[in-house]
Amino acid sequence: MYCWIKIDHKTGITNGDKLGDKTRAKIAEILKTNNQTTIPELAELLNISHKGVEYHITEMKKEGILKRIGSRENGLWEVTDK
């Protein structure tokens, strides 16, 4: 069994989770500023795919960092300080 680890030689980061943490921190920061920001808007601001944003939001919800209040159309995001 082989395990491949991608190393970013500029930053020295070897764990994908650390890159994900930065993305999640940016998402939280944006949503604290404007809690009605949409997934397409986040994708454009972060320069990542819609699916990438959806993945990070799902993980943040699992971790209790992010909560959706209201409907898809008229709802807003609540960011906790976890």
C-alpha positions in Angstrom: 0.0 0.0 0.0 1.3 3.4 -1.0 0.5 6.8 0.5 1.3 9.9 -1.4 1.7 13.2 0.4 1.8 16.4 -1.5 4.3 18.9 -0.2 4.1 22.6 -1.0 7.8 23.5 -1.2 7.0 27.3 -0.8 5.1 26.9 2.5 6.4 23.6 3.7 2.8 22.5 4.3 2.4 18.7 3.9 -1.1 18.2 5.3 -4.1 19.1 3.2 -6.1 19.9 6.3 -3.9 22.9 7.0 -4.8 24.4 3.7 -8.4 23.6 4.4 -8.2 25.4 7.7 -7.1 28.6 5.9 -10.0 28.3 3.5 -12.4 27.8 6.3 -11.0 30.7 8.2 -11.6 32.9 5.1 -15.1 31.6 4.7 -15.9 32.4 8.4 -14.4 35.9 8.0 -16.5 36.6 4.9 -19.7 35.3 6.5 -19.1 37.3 9.7 -18.9 40.4 7.5 -22.0 39.5 5.4 -24.0 36.6 6.7 -26.1 36.5 3.5 -23.2 35.7 1.2 -24.0 33.0 -1.3 -22.0 29.9 -2.2 -21.3 31.3 -5.7 -20.1 34.5 -4.2 -17.8 32.7 -1.8 -16.5 30.6 -4.7 -15.6 33.7 -6.7 -14.1 35.5 -3.7 -11.9 32.6 -2.7 -11.2 31.5 -6.3 -12.3 27.9 -5.7 -15.1 25.8 -7.2 -18.7 25.8 -5.9 -18.1 22.2 -4.9 -15.1 23.2 -2.9 -17.1 25.8 -1.0 -19.8 23.3 -0.4 -17.3 20.8 1.0 -15.8 23.3 3.4 -19.3 24.5 4.6 -20.3 20.9 5.2 -17.2 20.3 7.3 -17.7 23.6 9.2 -21.3 22.6 10.0 -20.2 19.2 11.2 -17.6 20.9 13.5 -20.3 23.3 14.8 -18.6 26.4 13.4 -21.3 27.2 11.0 -25.1 27.1 11.1 -27.7 28.0 8.5 -30.7 29.9 9.8 -33.8 30.1 7.7 -34.4 28.8 4.2 -32.0 28.5 1.2 -33.6 31.5 -0.4 -34.0 33.8 2.6 -31.7 32.4 5.2 -28.4 33.6 6.6 -25.3 32.1 8.1 -24.4 32.1 11.8 -20.7 31.7 12.6 -19.8 30.5 16.1 -16.6 31.2 17.9 -15.5 27.6 18.2 
